[in-house]
């Protein structure tokens, strides 16, 4: 597909307003040495460019834009609306958010606004309009960046009133609300809309972070995601009213729980996101999150932020080891990015991010390890030209990721508090990652026909239409893999009566009678027909086959001998049901069979410890080969003879790759 960019954007957040102008000139020279060609500006400058209610001052921003334009930068212009100016909070305190405990916040921090404040909406939209008017003629502005990392929650009266409006629009009648939320439970019946209050620590969520009514709390999550999205759309529309062809985005945060990113992506011209793995985040988790961001629009995305060296806000902010940032950047491109951008280009001298890594450190020179590594990466990316831009990742496997399920599963009170949605998705993704099998992360309303295999772990909430889509996929020859805690509730978190897994029961060919929860120190064993045994833990479904073939059974406890893994023929396809959390080797046993029978394999035939991911253009396949292990790895024989895009050298069989080494090998199609 055609990329939205003419070159790989390489740069990041730049705040020259924090520095005297003599530093600006030095920065431009250093950035040229690092082959930086892009800068994200104006992210937190609202107070500077609007010093009072009816006054704008673009003098400094004009100078910054002119300086970058003269150097032919691709400018990412932010709208500055993520942190309110003090004058606004002083005059309009209702613009500030009210927290989970019911306390209205005072001026300070960021992500501090109420999205349902009409005052905030008015001034944010006006600021976006003024920025678009002023810079509409600047051809160096490649992207408009709305707000920044939308997040946080508000439980104020504004939000409560708008929540009621949202509910009226969704349910139409108060009786429908009572039915959806099953308010006969605990005598919660509502007779008037104004009896409904926001679910926080003062109401439904008053006990240890859990909720009395998951239906209410999940609806508030949906409402709040929509409220934030409305703010984004107000600013986006303001920009596009002046610049109709503007490329507009906002930076997302991977598996962030607060917002339904599949819904958001439909309103974004391009997805962008901020990648900040911890020192112990598995590389498979990083890859999965990239695939999720690509999957939001099924298109290449922007990496808006990563650190060139270290974060400042995690518990342990380890340095990236020599070569790690480069390898991480290439992994990002491998999974679909067309840009590599950092936070930040120059390290701040004060504030809570003063120890957040940057291309230019506090020493203020280009004579640092981090700068040299950044410059090396910049040279390499510049040498690629447009070769990788717009290329696609192709997959035979889809994994369903759904924010409604994310919210509802983790709100449910039982059977275990250790059940975490993202961890369960990753447990399955990791198998495909280790096999170098390409995966698309897909929504519940996506096009299933593109895939041979769909994995739907913990598909707890089966909403209207999902049963029919999944049945059609399997009947047409697809393989569906699902698990414990699937098919349990509807879109309002009410149980599908008639036996678990509810709407999936017929196609899975099993009935789950009970669910046993195992404490962290407990486990069971699962035995397959060939006698091989594997550990399992967390949850164990006690199920009865209803036509499904039993592949494995439990070995201990009173349910020894009951099915733990089944396979059911349905139409032309199959449904695998995994009733417990299997250790990695046991899960691999199941998924090997599921993938082999439909001829799904890795991008190369050989087994290897290397991560190998492919992107394709119309005439070239690019194999991104990366070593994230602690051991040297030999290049697989099938990749020998291909030319490395980075070095121009021909790869040889047996070439050894050290940790953090990268090759991009080309193959004509």
C-alpha positions in Angstrom: 0.0 0.0 0.0 1.0 3.6 -0.4 2.7 5.0 2.7 1.4 8.2 4.3 5.0 9.4 4.4 7.7 10.2 1.8 10.5 9.0 4.0 10.9 7.2 7.3 10.3 9.8 10.0 13.2 9.7 12.5 13.1 12.2 15.4 10.8 12.8 18.3 9.5 15.2 20.9 11.4 18.4 20.9 10.9 21.2 23.4 13.2 24.1 22.4 10.9 26.5 24.4 12.6 25.0 27.5 16.0 26.3 26.3 17.7 29.6 25.4 18.0 30.2 21.6 21.7 29.6 21.4 21.0 26.0 22.3 18.5 25.8 19.4 21.3 26.3 16.8 23.5 23.7 18.5 20.6 21.3 18.5 20.1 21.7 14.8 23.7 20.8 14.2 23.6 17.8 16.4 20.4 16.6 14.9 21.9 16.8 11.5 24.8 14.6 12.7 22.2 12.1 13.9 20.3 12.1 10.6 17.2 13.3 12.4 14.5 14.5 10.0 11.4 15.0 12.2 10.3 16.8 15.3 7.2 16.6 17.4 6.5 20.1 18.9 4.0 22.1 20.9 2.9 19.1 23.0 2.6 21.0 26.3 2.6 24.6 25.4 -1.0 25.7 26.0 0.0 28.1 28.8 2.7 29.6 26.6 0.7 30.2 23.5 -2.5 31.2 25.3 -1.4 33.2 28.4 -4.9 34.4 29.1 -8.5 33.7 28.1 -8.6 36.0 25.1 -4.9 36.3 24.2 -2.7 34.2 21.9 1.0 34.6 21.5 2.5 32.5 18.7 5.8 34.4 18.6 8.0 31.6 19.9 6.2 28.8 18.2 6.5 30.7 14.9 10.3 30.8 15.4 10.4 27.1 16.2 8.3 26.2 13.1 10.4 28.4 10.9 13.7 26.9 12.2 12.5 23.4 11.6 11.0 24.2 8.2 14.2 25.8 7.0 16.0 22.5 7.8 13.3 20.6 5.9 12.0 18.7 8.9 8.8 16.7 8.9 6.9 18.5 11.7 4.5 16.7 13.9 2.3 19.6 15.3 0.7 18.8 18.6 -2.3 20.8 19.8 -1.1 21.2 23.5 -4.4 20.3 25.0 -3.3 17.6 27.4 -2.4 20.0 30.2 -4.6 23.0 31.2 -3.2 26.5 31.7 -3.4 27.8 35.3 -5.7 30.7 34.4 -8.3 28.3 33.1 -8.4 26.2 36.2 -8.5 29.4 38.4 -11.5 30.8 36.6 -13.2 27.5 35.7 -12.4 24.9 38.4 -15.0 22.6 36.9 -12.6 21.9 34.0 -10.5 19.8 36.4 -11.2 16.1 36.9 -12.7 14.5 39.9 -10.9 11.3 41.0 -12.1 7.8 42.0 -12.5 8.9 45.6 -14.7 11.9 44.6 -12.1 14.6 45.1 -11.9 17.4 42.6 -8.3 18.1 41.6 -6.7 21.5 41.7 -4.2 22.8 39.1 -1.2 20.6 38.5 0.1 17.5 36.7 -1.3 16.7 33.2 -4.2 14.5 31.9 -6.0 16.6 34.4 -9.1 17.7 32.5 -12.7 16.6 32.6 -13.6 15.5 29.1 -17.3 16.4 29.6 -16.5 20.0 30.7 -18.0 22.2 28.0 -15.5 24.9 29.0 -12.6 22.6 28.3 -14.1 21.5 25.1 -14.7 25.0 24.0 -11.1 26.2 24.6 -9.5 23.0 23.3 -11.4 23.3 20.0 -10.7 27.0 19.7 -6.9 26.4 20.3 -6.9 23.7 17.6 -8.7 26.0 15.2 -6.2 28.9 15.9 -3.2 26.6 15.3 -4.7 25.2 12.1 -5.4 28.7 10.8 -1.9 29.9 11.6 0.0 27.0 10.1 -2.3 25.8 7.4 0.1 26.9 4.7 3.2 25.2 6.1 4.0 22.2 3.9 6.5 20.8 6.4 3.8 19.9 8.9 3.2 16.3 8.0 1.1 15.2 11.0 -1.3 16.9 13.4 -1.0 15.4 16.9 -4.2 15.9 19.0 -3.7 16.1 22.8 -1.3 13.5 24.2 -1.7 10.0 25.6 -5.4 10.4 26.4 -6.0 8.7 29.8 -7.2 9.2 33.3 -10.7 9.1 34.7 -13.2 11.6 36.0 -16.3 11.1 38.2 -17.6 14.6 38.5 -21.2 15.9 38.2 -20.6 16.8 34.5 -19.6 13.2 33.8 -22.5 11.9 35.8 -25.0 14.0 33.8 -23.5 13.0 30.5 -23.4 9.3 31.6 -27.2 9.5 32.0 -27.5 11.0 28.5 -25.3 8.3 27.1 -27.4 5.6 28.8 -30.7 7.2 27.5 -29.3 7.1 24.0 -28.2 3.4 24.4 -31.1 1.9 26.3 -34.0 4.3 25.5 -35.9 3.4 28.7 -35.1 3.0 32.4 -36.7 -0.4 32.3 -34.1 -1.5 29.7 -31.3 -0.2 31.9 -32.7 -2.2 34.8 -32.9 -5.3 32.7 -29.4 -4.9 31.3 -27.8 -4.4 34.7 -30.0 -7.0 36.4 -30.8 -4.5 39.1 -33.2 -6.8 40.9 -29.9 -8.1 42.5 -29.4 -6.3 45.8 -32.5 -4.2 45.2 -30.9 -1.7 42.9 -33.9 -1.0 40.7 -33.9 2.5 39.2 -37.2 4.5 38.6 -35.7 7.7 37.3 -32.6 8.5 35.3 -31.3 10.9 37.9 -31.0 8.1 40.4 -28.1 6.6 38.5 -24.7 7.7 39.8 -21.2 7.1 38.5 -19.5 3.9 39.7 -16.6 4.8 41.8 -15.3 4.2 45.4 -18.3 6.1 46.7 -20.8 3.8 45.0 -20.6 0.5 43.2 -16.9 0.0 43.4 -16.5 0.5 47.2 -14.9 -2.8 47.9 -11.2 -3.4 47.2 -11.3 -2.1 43.6 -14.1 -4.6 42.6 -17.6 -3.7 41.5 -21.0 -4.8 42.7 -22.4 -4.5 39.2 -20.0 -5.3 36.3 -22.7 -4.2 33.9 -22.7 -0.7 35.3 -18.9 -0.4 35.6 -18.4 -1.8 32.1 -20.9 0.7 30.7 -19.0 3.5 32.4 -15.8 2.4 30.8 -17.6 2.5 27.4 -19.1 5.9 28.1 -15.8 7.3 29.3 -13.9 6.0 26.2 -16.5 7.7 24.1 -16.2 10.9 26.1 -12.5 11.1 25.5 -13.0 10.2 21.9 -15.5 13.0 21.5 -12.8 15.4 22.7 -10.3 14.0 20.1 -12.9 14.4 17.4 -13.7 18.0 18.3 -10.1 19.0 17.8 -9.6 16.8 14.8 -12.6 18.3 13.1 -11.4 21.8 14.0 -8.1 21.1 12.2 -9.7 19.5 9.2 -12.2 22.3 8.8 -9.2 24.5 8.0 -6.9 21.8 6.4 -9.2 19.1 5.0 -6.3 16.8 3.9 -4.5 17.0 7.3 -3.1 13.7 8.6 -4.4 13.6 12.1 -3.5 11.2 15.0 -3.1 10.9 18.7 -0.5 8.8 20.5 -2.0 5.6 22.0 -0.4 3.4 24.7 -0.5 -0.2 23.5 -2.7 -2.4 25.7 -3.8 0.6 27.9 -7.0 -0.5 29.5 -8.9 2.8 29.6 -9.9 3.3 26.0 -11.4 1.1 23.3 -8.6 1.6 20.7 -10.4 -0.3 18.0 -13.2 2.2 18.2 -10.7 5.1 18.3 -8.8 3.9 15.3 -11.8 4.3 13.1 -11.5 8.1 13.8 -7.8 8.3 13.2 -6.0 8.8 9.9 -3.0 6.8 11.1 -2.4 5.0 14.4 0.5 6.2 16.5 1.7 4.8 19.8 4.3 5.1 22.6 6.4 2.0 23.3 7.9 1.8 26.8 8.7 -1.8 27.8 10.1 -2.4 31.2 13.5 -4.1 31.7 11.8 -7.5 32.1 9.0 -7.2 29.5 9.3 -10.2 27.2 10.1 -9.3 23.6 7.1 -11.4 22.6 4.9 -8.9 24.5 6.5 -6.0 22.8 5.9 -7.7 19.4 2.3 -8.5 20.3 1.6 -4.8 21.2 3.1 -3.7 17.9 0.9 -6.1 16.1 -2.1 -4.8 18.1 -1.3 -1.3 17.0 -1.0 -2.4 13.4 -4.2 -4.3 13.7 -6.2 -1.3 14.8 -6.5 -0.2 11.2 -4.7 -3.1 9.5 -2.2 -0.6 8.3 1.4 0.6 9.0 1.6 2.8 12.1 3.7 5.5 13.7 6.0 4.9 16.6 5.4 8.3 18.2 7.6 7.7 21.3 10.3 5.4 22.7 13.3 6.2 24.8 16.7 6.1 23.3 18.1 5.0 26.7 15.9 4.7 29.8 12.5 5.7 31.2 12.1 7.6 34.5 8.7 6.5 35.7 9.0 2.7 36.1 10.1 1.0 39.3 13.5 0.1 37.8 14.6 2.3 34.9 17.4 0.2 33.5 19.6 1.5 30.7 19.1 0.0 27.3 22.2 -2.0 26.6 24.5 -1.2 23.7 22.6 -2.2 20.5 19.3 -2.7 22.3 17.6 0.5 21.1 18.6 -0.2 17.5 17.3 -3.8 17.7 14.1 -2.6 19.4 13.6 0.0 16.7 14.0 -2.6 13.9 11.5 -4.8 15.7 9.1 -1.9 15.6 9.6 -1.5 11.8 9.3 -5.3 11.3 5.9 -5.3 12.9 4.5 -2.4 10.8 6.0 1.0 11.8 6.8 3.6 9.2 8.4 6.0 11.7 10.8 5.8 14.6 10.5 8.7 17.1 11.8 9.3 20.5 10.8 11.0 23.7 12.9 13.1 23.9 15.5 14.8 21.7 17.0 16.9 24.5 16.8 15.9 28.1 14.8 18.4 30.3 16.7 20.1 33.1 13.8 20.0 35.5 10.5 18.5 36.3 9.6 14.8 36.8 11.0 13.8 33.4 14.5 15.2 33.9 15.9 11.7 34.2 14.0 10.4 31.2 16.4 9.4 28.4 17.1 11.6 25.4 19.2 11.8 22.3 21.1 14.7 23.9 21.9 14.1 27.5 22.5 16.7 30.3 26.1 16.9 29.3 24.8 18.7 26.2 27.1 17.2 23.6 27.1 14.6 20.9 29.9 12.7 22.5 27.8 10.0 24.2 27.1 6.4 23.6 23.4 7.1 23.2 24.0 9.8 20.6 26.3 7.6 18.6 23.8 4.7 18.6 21.1 7.1 17.5 23.2 8.5 14.7 24.1 5.0 13.5 20.4 4.1 13.3 19.6 7.4 11.6 22.2 6.8 8.9 20.9 3.3 8.3 17.2 4.4 8.1 18.2 7.2 5.7 20.0 4.8 3.4 16.8 2.7 3.0 15.0 5.5 1.3 11.4 4.4 0.8 12.1 0.7 0.4 10.2 -0.5 3.5 7.5 2.3 3.6 4.0 1.1 3.2 5.0 -2.6 3.1 2.5 -5.0 4.7 2.6 -7.8 7.2 0.6 -10.9 6.0 -0.8 -13.4 8.4 -2.8 -16.6 8.4 -3.5 -16.3 12.2 -5.7 -13.8 13.9 -6.0 -13.4 17.7 -9.1 -11.6 19.0 -8.5 -8.6 21.3 -11.5 -6.8 22.6 -11.7 -4.0 25.1 -15.2 -5.0 26.3 -13.9 -8.4 27.2 -10.8 -6.8 28.8 -13.1 -4.6 31.1 -15.7 -7.2 31.9 -13.4 -10.1 32.6 -11.3 -8.1 35.1 -14.4 -6.7 36.7 -15.9 -10.1 37.4 -15.9 -11.1 41.0 -14.7 -14.7 40.7 -13.5 -17.3 40.2 -10.0 -16.0 40.7 -8.4 -12.5 41.0 -5.3 -13.7 39.2 -7.0 -13.8 35.8 -5.6 -11.0 33.7 -6.9 -10.4 30.1 -3.6 -9.3 28.5 -1.6 -12.0 30.1 -4.0 -14.6 28.7 -3.8 -13.2 25.2 0.0 -13.1 25.4 0.1 -16.7 26.6 -1.3 -17.7 23.2 0.6 -15.1 21.2 3.9 -16.2 22.6 3.5 -19.6 20.9 3.2 -18.1 17.5 6.0 -15.6 18.2 8.4 -18.5 19.2 7.5 -20.2 15.9 7.9 -17.1 13.8 4.3 -17.4 12.7 2.9 -14.0 11.7 -0.2 -12.9 13.7 -2.8 -10.2 13.2 -4.5 -8.8 16.3 -8.1 -8.5 15.3 -11.4 -7.0 16.6 -14.5 -9.0 17.2 -16.1 -7.3 14.2 -13.1 -7.9 11.9 -13.0 -9.9 8.7 -12.4 -13.5 9.9 -12.4 -14.9 6.4 -8.7 -13.8 5.9 -7.4 -16.3 8.4 -6.9 -20.1 8.7 -6.7 -20.0 12.5 -8.3 -17.6 15.0 -7.4 -17.8 18.7 -10.0 -16.3 21.1 -8.6 -16.9 24.6 -10.9 -16.0 27.5 -13.7 -14.8 25.2 -15.7 -14.1 28.3 -18.2 -11.8 26.8 -19.9 -13.0 23.6 -21.9 -10.0 22.3 -24.7 -10.0 19.7 -23.5 -11.2 16.3 -20.3 -12.8 17.6 -21.6 -16.3 17.8 -22.8 -16.2 14.2 -19.5 -14.8 12.9 -17.5 -17.4 14.7 -19.8 -20.2 13.5 -19.5 -19.1 9.9 -15.8 -18.9 10.2 -15.5 -22.5 11.5 -18.2 -23.9 9.1 -16.2 -22.5 6.2 -13.1 -24.5 7.2 -11.5 -22.2 9.8 -9.9 -23.4 13.1 -11.1 -21.7 16.2 -9.1 -22.0 19.5 -10.9 -20.9 22.6 -10.5 -21.5 26.3 -11.8 -21.5 29.8 -13.9 -18.4 30.8 -15.3 -18.1 27.3 -18.9 -17.7 26.3 -19.9 -16.8 29.8 -21.8 -13.5 29.6 -23.5 -11.2 27.1 -22.7 -7.5 26.4 -24.3 -6.5 29.7 -22.3 -9.0 31.7 -25.4 -11.2 32.3 -24.7 -14.9 32.1 -25.7 -16.8 29.0 -28.0 -19.4 30.6 -28.1 -23.0 29.5 -24.6 -24.0 30.4 -21.1 -22.8 29.7 -19.6 -21.9 27.2 -23.0 -20.5 26.3 -23.3 -19.5 22.6 -20.1 -21.4 21.9 -21.4 -24.7 23.4 -22.7 -26.2 20.1 -19.6 -25.5 18.0 -17.2 -26.4 20.8 -19.1 -29.7 21.5 -18.6 -29.4 25.3 -20.6 -28.5 28.3 -18.7 -26.9 31.3 -20.4 -27.9 34.5 -18.1 -26.2 37.0 -14.9 -24.1 37.2 -12.3 -24.8 39.8 -9.9 -22.0 40.8 -6.3 -23.0 41.8 -4.3 -20.8 44.2 -0.8 -19.8 43.1 0.9 -22.6 44.9 -1.5 -25.2 43.4 -1.5 -27.0 40.1 -2.8 -30.1 38.3 -1.5 -32.2 35.5 -2.9 -32.8 32.0 -2.2 -36.1 30.2 -2.5 -36.6 26.5 -3.3 -39.9 24.7 0.4 -40.7 24.2 1.1 -40.5 27.9 2.9 -37.1 27.8 2.0 -34.9 30.8 2.0 -31.2 31.3 1.3 -28.9 34.3 -1.7 -26.7 34.4 -2.9 -24.0 36.9 -5.1 -21.0 37.5 -8.5 -22.4 36.4 -9.8 -25.8 35.5 -13.1 -26.3 33.7 -14.9 -29.4 34.7 -16.5 -30.3 31.3 -18.4 -33.0 29.5 -17.9 -33.8 25.8 -21.0 -33.4 23.6 -19.5 -34.7 20.4 -16.0 -33.3 20.9 -13.0 -35.5 20.8 -11.0 -35.6 24.1 -7.4 -34.8 23.5 -6.2 -34.6 27.1 -7.6 -35.2 30.6 -6.8 -34.1 34.1 -4.7 -36.4 36.2 -5.5 -35.5 39.8 -8.2 -34.2 42.2 -11.8 -35.4 42.2 -12.1 -34.5 38.5 -9.2 -36.7 37.4 -10.1 -38.3 34.0 -12.3 -35.4 32.9 -11.5 -33.6 29.7 -9.0 -30.8 29.8 -8.5 -30.3 26.0 -11.0 -31.1 23.3 -11.4 -30.8 19.5 -14.7 -30.7 17.8 -15.5 -30.9 14.1 -18.0 -28.3 13.0 -18.9 -27.8 9.4 -15.6 -27.9 7.4 -13.6 -26.7 10.4 -12.6 -27.4 14.0 -12.9 -25.9 17.4 -10.3 -26.5 20.1 -11.3 -25.9 23.6 -8.5 -25.6 26.2 -10.1 -25.9 29.7 -7.2 -24.8 31.8 -4.0 -22.7 31.7 -1.4 -25.1 30.3 2.3 -24.6 30.7 4.0 -23.4 27.5 5.0 -26.9 26.4 1.5 -28.3 26.9 -0.1 -25.4 25.0 2.5 -25.8 22.2 1.3 -29.5 21.9 -2.2 -28.3 21.3 -1.4 -25.5 18.9 1.1 -27.6 16.9 -1.8 -29.9 16.0 -4.2 -27.0 15.3 -1.7 -25.2 13.0 -0.3 -28.3 11.3 -3.7 -29.5 10.1 -4.4 -26.3 8.2 -0.8 -25.8 7.0 0.1 -22.8 9.0 3.8 -22.4 9.5 6.5 -19.9 10.3 8.1 -17.5 7.8 10.9 -20.0 7.4 10.8 -23.8 7.9 13.7 -24.1 10.3 13.4 -23.8 14.1 15.5 -20.9 15.4 15.9 -18.7 18.5 15.9 -15.7 16.2 12.9 -13.5 15.8 12.1 -13.4 12.0 9.3 -11.2 10.8 8.3 -10.3 7.3 7.0 -7.2 5.5 6.2 -7.3 1.8 5.8 -4.8 -1.0 4.5 -5.8 -4.5 7.9 -7.0 -5.6 10.0 -7.6 -2.4 9.8 -9.5 0.8 11.9 -8.2 3.7 13.0 -10.7 6.4 13.7 -8.8 9.6 16.1 -11.1 11.5 16.8 -10.2 15.1 18.5 -11.8 18.0 16.9 -11.0 21.4 18.3 -14.0 23.2 21.4 -14.1 25.4 23.1 -16.7 23.1 24.7 -16.4 19.7 22.3 -17.7 17.0 23.2 -19.1 13.6 21.5 -17.7 10.6 19.1 -20.3 9.2 20.2 -21.9 5.9 17.1 -20.8 4.0 18.0 -17.2 4.4 21.6 -17.6 3.0 22.2 -15.8 -0.3 19.9 -12.9 0.4 21.3 -9.4 0.5 21.1 -7.4 3.8 19.4 -4.0 3.3 21.5 -2.5 6.1 25.0 -3.5 5.0 24.6 -4.5 1.4 26.3 -7.8 2.1 25.1 -11.2 1.1 24.1 -13.4 4.1 25.9 -16.7 4.4 24.7 -20.0 6.0 26.1 -20.2 9.5 26.6 -16.5 9.9 26.5 -16.0 13.7 24.3 -13.3 15.2 25.1 -11.9 18.6 22.5 -10.5 21.0 20.9 -7.4 19.5 22.2 -8.1 16.0 19.8 -7.3 13.1 19.7 -8.2 9.5 17.0 -7.2 6.9 17.3 -9.7 4.1 15.6 -9.1 0.8 13.9 -11.5 -1.5 12.4 -10.7 -4.9 8.8 -11.7 -5.4 
